[in-house]
């Protein structure tokens, strides 16, 4: 197998593939990228057995063939070659020779027939969505996903399709984010699937062009997202996402309106002296002001005070400062609406103008 390709045509697809490949593998071939050459295209494939990314590059060739190449070495070589050069790729049995100008490299490959197949079922359902719209939905929710939680269904993101309504939900058990939007076309279906954490992060990274249209297909166990010349595949989390609707079914104090940037900056300052492990801050709220305070085991203390709009009774409640900051940073309006449950069991951080997304934080005891 032999072909010549411009560095720029190869580099971006290769970067997209390599990020999904784990550095430490139980199977050596999983550290490789599958290179498959046909008469009219070059296909690059990377997988960790749970997620797979396939990138196709238009390339006319008189030869065909397939081989696997050490992924990160292949990427580093391409990345460090000069801009605009052509790269010559030649396979000689289990050796892959790369050359460009005066540079020569020889890599040890593994046979393509040993590369694990990613079993694709028949996809029963599909919908189309603008990439920019879907990326915004991911950005507003993914930061709330759990990481290595024993409740493995939290180590991912719920995607709920209800006819023409799209809802994304993520939670780590201490906070929850919800994003809702309307699809351009009704699906006529009701579906709930859980995308795995790593898959969500990789997919979000691939959505770098907000103008393109995505085709999202899914079955009971797999999801497939077509992004122009890239195909993303992932195995779904086989579990039922917990019912979070009860958090809405309670009484709340009046909304507390506060300048978003003032709130964010004050929290950032006060959190400097918060307990490093728990990051707890206390909000003392009355009709005109919100006092933010904290202390730590070293007896350091911090306090800040903000003007607010609030018509309810005085109250005091504590939260993880980072959870508050994450929620406030994802709002887009000038103000933040803080709505606390009357039994102090939860707190909503909402955008007073944009109702598409909601952030819910559980309080903590200090």
DRENDO-760087 format. One line per 4 residues: number of its first residue (from 0); for each residue x, y, z of C-alpha. Coordinates in steps of 0.2 Angstrom, whole numbers, plus 5000, padded with zeros to 4 digits. Layout:
<pts>
NUM	X/Y/Z ~ ...
</pts>
This chain:
<pts>
0	5000/5000/5000 ~ 5007/5017/4995 ~ 4999/5035/4994 ~ 5005/5053/4995
4	4994/5066/5005 ~ 4996/5084/5010 ~ 5000/5086/5028 ~ 4985/5098/5031
8	4973/5086/5024 ~ 4979/5072/5036 ~ 4983/5082/5052 ~ 4965/5087/5057
12	4957/5070/5055 ~ 4971/5062/5063 ~ 4970/5073/5078 ~ 4951/5070/5079
16	4954/5051/5080 ~ 4969/5050/5092 ~ 4960/5059/5106 ~ 4949/5044/5109
20	4963/5032/5110 ~ 4969/5028/5128 ~ 4987/5030/5131 ~ 4987/5014/5142
24	4979/4999/5133 ~ 4977/4980/5138 ~ 4977/4976/5119 ~ 4992/4984/5110
28	4982/4986/5094 ~ 4971/4998/5102 ~ 4985/5010/5103 ~ 4985/5011/5084
32	4975/5020/5071 ~ 4967/5009/5057 ~ 4972/5016/5040 ~ 4961/5010/5026
36	4965/5015/5008 ~ 4952/5013/4994 ~ 4952/5019/4976 ~ 4944/5036/4981
40	4946/5038/5000 ~ 4957/5036/5015 ~ 4948/5031/5031 ~ 4956/5033/5048
44	4948/5024/5063 ~ 4952/5025/5082 ~ 4943/5016/5096 ~ 4944/5011/5114
48	4930/4998/5112 ~ 4917/5009/5120 ~ 4919/5024/5108 ~ 4924/5025/5090
52	4928/5039/5078 ~ 4930/5037/5059 ~ 4936/5050/5048 ~ 4936/5049/5029
56	4947/5059/5018 ~ 4944/5061/4999 ~ 4960/5053/4990 ~ 4962/5045/4973
60	4974/5030/4973 ~ 4978/5016/4961 ~ 4982/5005/4976 ~ 4971/4999/4991
64	4975/4991/5007 ~ 4974/4992/5026 ~ 4986/4993/5041 ~ 4986/4999/5059
68	4999/5012/5064 ~ 5005/5018/5081 ~ 4993/5032/5083 ~ 5002/5045/5094
72	5019/5043/5085 ~ 5010/5045/5068 ~ 5001/5061/5074 ~ 5017/5068/5082
76	5027/5065/5066 ~ 5013/5074/5055 ~ 5011/5088/5068 ~ 5030/5092/5068
80	5033/5092/5049 ~ 5033/5109/5041 ~ 5016/5117/5035 ~ 5010/5112/5018
84	5022/5098/5014 ~ 5017/5081/5006 ~ 5019/5065/5016 ~ 5023/5049/5007
88	5015/5033/5016 ~ 5022/5016/5011 ~ 5018/4999/5019 ~ 5031/4985/5018
92	5024/4970/5027 ~ 5024/4975/5045 ~ 5034/4991/5043 ~ 5026/5008/5038
96	5038/5021/5030 ~ 5034/5039/5031 ~ 5044/5052/5021 ~ 5043/5071/5018
100	5057/5081/5010 ~ 5073/5075/5019 ~ 5064/5067/5034 ~ 5062/5048/5035
104	5053/5038/5048 ~ 5050/5019/5050 ~ 5036/5013/5061 ~ 5031/4995/5066
108	5013/4992/5062 ~ 5000/4978/5066 ~ 4989/4969/5053 ~ 4972/4977/5050
112	4963/4961/5051 ~ 4967/4960/5070 ~ 4959/4977/5073 ~ 4943/4975/5084
116	4927/4978/5075 ~ 4914/4990/5083 ~ 4898/4980/5081 ~ 4885/4992/5074
120	4867/4987/5075 ~ 4852/4993/5065 ~ 4848/5010/5071 ~ 4829/5011/5074
124	4828/5030/5077 ~ 4836/5046/5070 ~ 4834/5065/5071 ~ 4843/5080/5063
128	4850/5095/5073 ~ 4861/5110/5070 ~ 4878/5107/5077 ~ 4879/5124/5085
132	4862/5121/5094 ~ 4868/5104/5100 ~ 4885/5110/5106 ~ 4876/5124/5116
136	4865/5111/5124 ~ 4881/5100/5128 ~ 4890/5115/5135 ~ 4876/5120/5147
140	4875/5102/5154 ~ 4891/5092/5153 ~ 4900/5100/5167 ~ 4887/5093/5179
144	4891/5075/5174 ~ 4898/5063/5188 ~ 4915/5056/5186 ~ 4918/5038/5191
148	4903/5038/5202 ~ 4897/5021/5208 ~ 4880/5026/5202 ~ 4886/5023/5184
152	4871/5030/5176 ~ 4877/5047/5183 ~ 4893/5046/5173 ~ 4885/5052/5158
156	4871/5063/5150 ~ 4853/5060/5148 ~ 4846/5064/5130 ~ 4827/5064/5130
160	4818/5066/5113 ~ 4799/5069/5115 ~ 4792/5072/5097 ~ 4799/5089/5093
164	4807/5093/5110 ~ 4825/5090/5115 ~ 4830/5089/5133 ~ 4848/5086/5140
168	4850/5082/5158 ~ 4866/5079/5168 ~ 4869/5077/5187 ~ 4883/5071/5199
172	4870/5069/5213 ~ 4875/5086/5221 ~ 4869/5097/5206 ~ 4859/5095/5191
176	4858/5105/5174 ~ 4844/5104/5162 ~ 4843/5111/5144 ~ 4828/5111/5133
180	4826/5115/5115 ~ 4814/5112/5100 ~ 4819/5102/5085 ~ 4816/5108/5067
184	4807/5092/5063 ~ 4795/5082/5074 ~ 4801/5064/5077 ~ 4785/5057/5082
188	4794/5047/5096 ~ 4798/5047/5114 ~ 4816/5041/5118 ~ 4828/5042/5133
192	4846/5037/5131 ~ 4861/5040/5142 ~ 4877/5045/5133 ~ 4893/5040/5142
196	4904/5053/5150 ~ 4919/5051/5139 ~ 4908/5050/5123 ~ 4900/5067/5128
200	4917/5075/5130 ~ 4923/5068/5113 ~ 4908/5073/5104 ~ 4908/5090/5111
204	4926/5092/5105 ~ 4921/5087/5087 ~ 4907/5100/5085 ~ 4919/5114/5080
208	4908/5120/5065 ~ 4891/5128/5071 ~ 4884/5129/5054 ~ 4883/5110/5049
212	4869/5098/5052 ~ 4871/5083/5062 ~ 4862/5066/5060 ~ 4860/5057/5076
216	4855/5039/5075 ~ 4852/5027/5090 ~ 4847/5010/5095 ~ 4844/5002/5112
220	4863/5001/5115 ~ 4872/5012/5102 ~ 4872/5030/5096 ~ 4880/5036/5079
224	4883/5054/5075 ~ 4887/5059/5057 ~ 4897/5075/5057 ~ 4902/5079/5038
228	4917/5067/5035 ~ 4918/5061/5053 ~ 4907/5047/5061 ~ 4906/5046/5080
232	4900/5030/5088 ~ 4897/5026/5106 ~ 4890/5012/5117 ~ 4876/5019/5128
236	4875/5017/5147 ~ 4863/5003/5150 ~ 4853/5010/5164 ~ 4838/5020/5169
240	4841/5038/5173 ~ 4833/5043/5190 ~ 4817/5053/5191 ~ 4822/5071/5194
244	4804/5079/5192 ~ 4801/5079/5211 ~ 4813/5093/5213 ~ 4801/5104/5204
248	4786/5098/5215 ~ 4789/5109/5230 ~ 4786/5126/5237 ~ 4800/5140/5234
252	4804/5157/5242 ~ 4803/5172/5231 ~ 4816/5174/5217 ~ 4832/5183/5223
256	4839/5194/5208 ~ 4857/5198/5209 ~ 4869/5205/5196 ~ 4878/5190/5188
260	4895/5197/5187 ~ 4895/5205/5204 ~ 4889/5188/5211 ~ 4902/5178/5202
264	4917/5190/5207 ~ 4912/5190/5225 ~ 4910/5171/5226 ~ 4927/5170/5217
268	4935/5181/5230 ~ 4927/5173/5246 ~ 4931/5155/5240 ~ 4949/5159/5241
272	4948/5156/5260 ~ 4935/5142/5259 ~ 4939/5125/5266 ~ 4950/5117/5251
276	4941/5100/5252 ~ 4923/5106/5253 ~ 4923/5124/5246 ~ 4908/5129/5257
280	4901/5147/5257 ~ 4886/5153/5267 ~ 4873/5165/5259 ~ 4864/5176/5272
284	4850/5184/5263 ~ 4838/5198/5268 ~ 4827/5211/5259 ~ 4841/5221/5252
288	4858/5212/5253 ~ 4866/5195/5251 ~ 4881/5192/5263 ~ 4893/5179/5257
292	4905/5172/5270 ~ 4916/5157/5273 ~ 4930/5151/5285 ~ 4942/5136/5285
296	4951/5125/5298 ~ 4966/5138/5299 ~ 4953/5151/5306 ~ 4954/5162/5290
300	4938/5171/5286 ~ 4931/5180/5271 ~ 4915/5190/5268 ~ 4907/5200/5254
304	4890/5209/5252 ~ 4880/5212/5237 ~ 4864/5222/5233 ~ 4849/5211/5228
308	4831/5212/5223 ~ 4821/5201/5235 ~ 4804/5202/5243 ~ 4804/5187/5254
312	4809/5182/5272 ~ 4827/5182/5278 ~ 4836/5166/5276 ~ 4853/5158/5277
316	4860/5143/5267 ~ 4877/5136/5262 ~ 4883/5129/5246 ~ 4899/5122/5237
320	4906/5138/5230 ~ 4912/5130/5214 ~ 4895/5123/5210 ~ 4888/5140/5211
324	4901/5147/5200 ~ 4899/5134/5187 ~ 4880/5138/5186 ~ 4882/5157/5186
328	4896/5156/5173 ~ 4884/5147/5161 ~ 4871/5160/5162 ~ 4870/5173/5148
332	4859/5188/5155 ~ 4866/5202/5166 ~ 4856/5195/5181 ~ 4855/5178/5190
336	4839/5172/5198 ~ 4842/5162/5214 ~ 4827/5152/5219 ~ 4828/5142/5236
340	4816/5129/5241 ~ 4806/5133/5256 ~ 4813/5117/5265 ~ 4831/5122/5260
344	4832/5106/5250 ~ 4838/5113/5234 ~ 4842/5129/5225 ~ 4838/5134/5207
348	4850/5146/5198 ~ 4840/5152/5183 ~ 4843/5165/5169 ~ 4828/5177/5171
352	4827/5180/5152 ~ 4832/5163/5144 ~ 4821/5149/5151 ~ 4830/5135/5140
356	4842/5130/5154 ~ 4841/5128/5173 ~ 4854/5123/5186 ~ 4849/5115/5202
360	4861/5114/5217 ~ 4859/5104/5233 ~ 4864/5114/5249 ~ 4878/5108/5261
364	4880/5109/5280 ~ 4894/5120/5287
</pts>
